[in-house]
Amino acid sequence: MKIVLAYSGGLDTSVCIPWLRERYGAEVVAYTSFIGQPDNPRLLESKAKKTGASAFVFEDLTDRFVADYIVPALQAGAVYEEKYPLATSLARPLIAEGVVRTARKYGAGAVAHGCTGKGNDQVRFELTFRYLAPDLKVIAPVREWDFSSREEEMEYARQKGIPVPTTKKKPYSIDWNLWGISIECGVLEDPWQAPPEDAYQITAAPWRAPAKPEEVELAFERGVPCALNGKALTPREIIERLTRTGSRHGVGRIDLVENRLVGIKSREIYEAPAAVILHAAHTELERLVMSRDLFGLKRSLSHLYARLIYDGQWFSHLRGCLAAFVKETQRFVSGKVRLRLFRGACDVVGRWSPHSLYAESLATYSAGDLFDRTASRGFIEIFGLPSYLEGKRARSSKKAGT
């Protein structure tokens, strides 16, 4: 039997390789996709093979991650429960695609992942597997093995001579990609406790960030970021630069008690400087160019779009239909937004678009005011007619005692 494992080199997937070999007598192919995490492929390959993998596959999918996942999610305004920009959630269907592709290449009959039995990632991987390759057997070792804690896993790894980045002093589970970092476990499981500074990977503590604010200017073309501070760049380059700039100013730290798909609440820490900055800028540009009704409808659908991503339904027909709607909404989302970064804060301070619906001549209270205020009386009378009739009815009912 041959199994392709979605391999990160962390505690769970490191333990998965020898466990799969022992449990199934299987040949294990370790698959890793590069999507912006600080991994050394040579070290990962060495570790995977020393652990027992028969082969190691490493794919650079960063550009595809940006073009086909991050940008559509940004355009959709997809932020789960108002705070989480879905970095890990977005990456899972892309990684699962790579696992299936590798399984076909190596003639494997099964695929495996190292997700826990009460997390969201198991759903994201397995729904993608079901959609793309329903014929492949799916194995989830963490749902099958007898380890009852991460401490037991660490002991097993020690016995097998498997080096893992997790220790009893720093038991964090960390997932890292270009769009953000997810951090959980350890003291973070107590929602009353403040996150220790050693949990954060890239962002400066806001109170230690520079005492002088920094402004950045972002340009968009049809909802796609295309320039930073007046310089034309690819979306990937913009994300990489904003990650560095935002991190320096302590921007992008997110502490969230979220609702997992399986029904439990989980306390997660995220670092997503570029995502926080880009979402703030993109939303503000939409406010400038969209009518109230369109903006309101899109915002309500953004919540649904985010939940579909979070729930692993990237390939669902519903998500595809929403994507078509989002694409049309971006027709006039072009222009510039200026933001000020300062000690953890990201504030929009300026916005401009050639398609702006803002008219200063109508909004101003100065001498150049062109708004016909005499028309307001008739507007209020007609718009307020239902209120007048309801009030009249209420007064009559009260007099009648009904």
C-alpha positions in Angstrom: 0.0 0.0 0.0 1.2 3.5 -0.9 0.1 6.6 1.0 0.7 10.3 0.2 0.8 12.3 3.4 0.3 16.1 3.6 3.5 16.8 5.5 4.5 20.0 7.3 7.3 18.7 9.5 5.5 19.7 12.6 4.8 17.3 15.6 1.7 15.6 14.2 2.9 14.9 10.6 6.4 13.9 11.8 4.8 11.3 14.0 2.4 10.2 11.3 5.2 8.8 9.0 6.5 6.0 11.3 3.0 5.4 12.7 1.5 4.9 9.1 4.4 2.5 8.3 3.8 0.5 11.5 0.0 0.5 11.4 -0.5 -0.1 7.7 2.8 -1.5 6.5 2.7 1.2 4.0 5.1 3.1 1.8 4.7 6.8 2.7 5.3 9.7 0.3 5.6 13.0 2.1 4.1 16.0 0.3 4.9 19.6 1.2 3.7 22.7 -0.7 5.5 26.0 -0.3 3.1 28.8 0.2 5.3 31.3 1.9 6.2 29.6 5.2 9.9 29.8 6.4 10.7 26.1 5.5 14.0 24.8 4.3 13.0 22.1 1.7 16.3 20.3 2.1 15.9 20.0 5.8 12.3 18.9 5.4 13.3 16.2 2.9 16.1 15.0 5.1 13.8 14.8 8.1 10.9 13.1 6.2 13.2 10.4 4.8 15.0 9.9 8.1 11.6 9.4 9.7 10.7 6.7 7.1 9.3 8.4 4.0 10.1 6.7 0.8 9.9 9.9 -1.2 9.5 13.6 -0.6 7.7 16.0 -2.9 8.1 19.8 -2.6 6.0 22.2 -4.7 6.1 26.0 -4.8 2.5 27.0 -5.1 2.9 30.5 -3.7 1.9 32.4 -6.9 -1.1 30.2 -7.4 -2.1 30.6 -3.7 -2.0 34.4 -4.2 -3.8 34.5 -7.6 -6.5 31.8 -7.1 -7.1 31.9 -3.3 -5.9 35.1 -1.5 -7.0 37.7 -4.1 -10.5 36.2 -4.6 -10.9 36.1 -0.8 -9.7 39.7 -0.4 -12.1 40.8 -3.1 -14.9 39.0 -1.3 -14.0 40.6 2.0 -13.9 37.2 3.5 -13.0 37.6 7.2 -14.4 34.9 9.6 -16.3 36.2 12.6 -15.2 39.8 11.8 -11.6 39.1 12.7 -9.9 36.1 11.1 -8.7 36.6 7.5 -8.6 32.8 6.9 -4.9 32.3 6.2 -4.8 28.6 7.2 -8.4 28.0 5.9 -7.5 29.3 2.4 -4.4 27.1 2.1 -6.0 23.7 2.9 -7.8 23.1 -0.4 -4.7 24.1 -2.4 -2.6 21.7 -0.4 -5.1 19.0 -0.7 -5.1 19.4 -4.5 -1.3 18.9 -4.4 -1.7 15.8 -2.3 -4.2 14.3 -4.8 -1.9 15.3 -7.8 1.0 13.5 -6.1 -1.1 10.4 -5.3 -2.0 10.1 -9.0 1.7 10.6 -9.9 2.9 7.9 -7.5 0.0 5.5 -8.0 -1.0 5.7 -4.4 -4.3 4.3 -3.2 -4.6 6.5 -0.1 -4.0 10.0 1.1 -3.4 11.1 4.7 -3.3 14.2 6.8 -2.2 15.0 10.4 -5.3 17.0 11.5 -6.9 16.5 14.8 -10.3 14.9 15.2 -11.9 18.0 16.7 -10.4 20.7 14.4 -11.5 22.3 11.2 -8.6 21.2 8.9 -9.7 17.6 8.8 -12.9 18.8 7.1 -11.1 21.1 4.7 -8.8 18.4 3.6 -11.3 15.7 3.3 -14.0 17.7 1.5 -11.4 18.5 -1.1 -10.3 14.9 -1.3 -14.0 13.9 -1.7 -14.5 16.4 -4.5 -11.3 15.7 -6.4 -10.7 12.0 -5.8 -13.5 10.1 -4.1 -11.8 6.8 -5.1 -8.8 7.4 -2.8 -8.9 6.1 0.8 -8.5 8.9 3.4 -6.5 8.1 6.5 -6.5 10.4 9.6 -3.9 9.0 12.0 -4.7 11.5 14.8 -8.2 10.1 14.9 -7.0 6.6 15.1 -3.9 6.4 17.2 -3.8 5.9 21.0 -2.0 9.1 22.0 -4.2 11.1 24.3 -2.1 14.3 24.4 0.6 16.2 22.6 2.9 15.3 25.5 2.5 11.6 24.6 3.2 12.4 20.9 6.3 14.3 21.9 7.5 11.3 24.0 6.8 9.0 21.0 8.8 11.3 18.8 11.7 11.3 21.3 11.7 7.5 21.3 11.8 7.3 17.5 14.5 10.0 17.3 12.3 12.4 15.5 13.2 16.1 16.0 10.2 18.3 16.4 9.9 22.1 17.0 7.4 21.6 19.8 8.6 21.4 23.4 6.9 21.2 26.8 7.9 24.8 27.4 6.7 26.0 24.0 3.9 23.6 23.1 2.4 25.8 20.4 0.9 24.4 17.2 1.9 26.9 14.5 0.7 27.0 10.9 2.4 29.6 8.6 1.8 30.8 5.1 2.1 34.0 3.1 -1.3 35.4 4.2 -0.8 34.8 8.0 0.2 32.6 10.9 -2.1 30.6 13.1 -1.0 29.8 16.7 -2.8 27.6 19.2 -2.3 25.2 22.2 -0.4 25.6 25.5 -1.3 28.5 27.7 -3.4 29.9 24.8 -6.1 27.4 25.6 -7.0 29.5 28.7 -9.0 32.5 27.2 -8.4 34.5 30.4 -4.6 34.4 30.0 -2.9 37.1 27.8 -0.9 35.5 25.0 2.8 35.3 26.0 5.2 37.2 23.7 7.0 34.0 22.8 3.8 32.9 21.0 4.1 35.6 18.4 6.4 34.8 15.5 6.8 38.0 13.4 5.0 41.0 14.9 6.5 43.5 17.3 4.7 44.1 20.5 2.8 47.4 19.9 4.3 49.0 22.9 7.7 48.3 21.5 6.9 49.4 18.0 8.3 52.6 16.5 7.1 55.8 18.3 6.6 57.5 14.9 3.7 56.4 12.6 4.2 55.4 9.0 1.9 55.9 6.1 1.5 53.5 3.2 -0.4 54.0 0.0 -2.1 51.1 -1.8 -3.5 51.1 -5.3 -6.1 48.7 -6.6 -7.3 47.8 -10.1 -10.7 46.1 -10.1 -10.2 45.0 -6.5 -6.7 43.6 -7.1 -3.8 45.3 -5.3 -1.4 46.6 -7.9 0.9 49.2 -6.4 2.5 50.1 -3.0 3.7 53.6 -2.3 3.4 54.5 -6.0 5.4 51.5 -7.2 3.8 48.9 -9.4 4.1 45.5 -7.8 2.5 42.1 -8.0 0.0 41.1 -5.3 2.6 38.7 -3.9 5.2 41.4 -3.7 2.8 43.7 -2.0 1.8 41.1 0.6 5.4 40.3 1.3 6.3 44.0 1.8 3.2 44.8 3.9 4.0 41.8 6.1 7.4 43.3 6.9 6.1 46.8 7.4 3.0 45.9 9.4 5.0 43.5 11.6 7.5 46.3 12.4 4.5 48.4 13.7 2.8 45.6 15.6 -0.1 45.5 13.1 -2.0 42.3 12.5 -2.2 40.6 15.9 -5.5 38.9 16.4 -6.7 37.2 19.5 -10.0 35.3 18.8 -12.3 32.9 20.6 -13.9 31.4 17.5 -16.6 28.9 16.7 -15.2 25.8 15.1 -17.2 23.9 12.6 -17.4 20.8 14.9 -19.3 22.9 17.5 -16.7 23.8 20.1 -15.2 27.2 20.8 -11.4 27.6 20.3 -9.0 30.3 21.3 -6.7 31.1 18.5 -3.9 33.7 18.0 -3.2 35.0 14.5 -0.6 37.2 12.9 -1.7 38.7 9.6 -0.2 42.1 9.0 -0.7 42.2 5.2 -4.2 40.8 5.4 -5.3 43.3 8.0 -3.9 46.2 6.0 -5.2 45.0 2.6 -8.7 44.2 3.9 -9.0 47.7 5.6 -7.9 49.4 2.3 -10.0 47.3 0.0 -13.2 47.7 2.1 -12.7 51.5 2.3 -12.3 51.7 -1.4 -15.6 49.8 -1.8 -17.3 52.3 0.5 -16.2 55.0 -1.9 -17.4 53.5 -5.2 -20.4 51.3 -4.2 -24.0 52.3 -3.6 -25.4 51.7 -0.1 -27.5 48.7 -1.2 -24.7 47.0 -3.1 -22.2 47.6 -0.3 -24.6 46.2 2.3 -25.5 43.2 0.2 -21.9 42.4 -0.5 -21.0 42.7 3.2 -23.7 40.3 4.2 -22.6 37.8 1.5 -19.0 38.3 2.6 -19.9 36.6 5.9 -21.3 33.6 4.0 -18.2 33.5 1.7 -15.9 33.5 4.8 -17.9 30.7 6.5 -17.7 28.6 3.3 -14.0 28.9 3.3 -13.7 28.2 7.0 -15.9 25.2 6.6 -13.8 23.7 3.8 -16.3 24.3 1.0 -14.0 26.1 -1.4 -15.0 23.8 -4.2 -18.8 24.0 -3.5 -21.1 25.3 -6.2 -22.4 27.9 -3.8 -18.9 29.4 -3.3 -18.4 29.4 -7.1 -21.7 31.3 -7.5 -20.7 33.9 -4.9 -17.3 34.3 -6.6 -19.1 35.2 -9.8 -21.1 37.9 -7.9 -18.0 39.2 -6.2 -16.1 39.5 -9.6 -18.9 41.7 -10.9 -18.9 43.9 -7.8 -15.2 44.7 -8.4 -15.8 46.4 -11.7 -15.3 49.9 -10.2 -13.1 49.0 -7.3 -10.0 50.9 -8.6 -8.2 53.7 -6.9 -5.9 54.5 -4.0 -6.1 54.3 -0.2 -3.7 55.8 2.3 -3.3 54.2 5.7 -1.4 55.1 8.8 0.3 52.3 10.8 1.1 53.1 14.4 1.7 50.8 17.4 -0.7 48.1 16.4 -3.3 50.4 14.8 -4.1 50.5 11.1 -6.2 53.6 10.2 -7.4 54.7 6.8 -6.6 58.4 6.4 -7.3 59.0 2.7 -9.1 57.4 -0.3 -9.5 58.3 -4.0 -11.0 56.6 -7.0 -11.9 57.7 -10.6 -15.2 55.9 -10.0 -16.0 57.5 -6.7 -19.7 58.1 -5.9 -18.7 60.8 -3.4 -19.4 64.3 -4.8 -17.9 67.1 -2.7 -20.3 69.6 -4.3 -23.2 67.7 -2.8 -21.6 66.8 0.5 -20.1 70.2 1.4 -21.6 72.8 3.7 -19.5 75.5 2.1 -20.3 78.1 -0.5 -20.0 75.6 -3.3 -23.0 73.5 -2.1 -25.1 72.3 -5.0 -27.5 70.2 -3.0 -31.1 71.4 -3.4 -32.2 71.3 0.2 -35.7 72.6 -0.7 -36.3 69.1 -2.2 -35.9 67.5 1.2 -39.3 68.5 2.5 -41.2 66.5 -0.2 -38.7 63.6 0.1 -39.3 63.3 3.8 -43.1 63.5 3.4 -43.1 60.7 0.9 -40.4 58.6 2.6 -42.1 59.1 6.0 -45.6 58.3 4.8 -45.5 54.7 6.3 -44.3 56.1 9.6 -47.1 58.7 9.6 -49.8 56.0 8.8 -48.4 53.6 11.5 -48.4 56.4 14.0 -51.9 57.4 13.2 -53.1 53.8 13.6 -51.3 53.4 16.9 -52.9 56.6 18.2 -56.4 55.4 17.1 -55.9 52.0 18.7 -54.8 53.5 22.0 -57.9 55.7 22.1 -60.1 52.7 21.3 -58.3 50.7 24.0 -57.3 47.9 21.5 
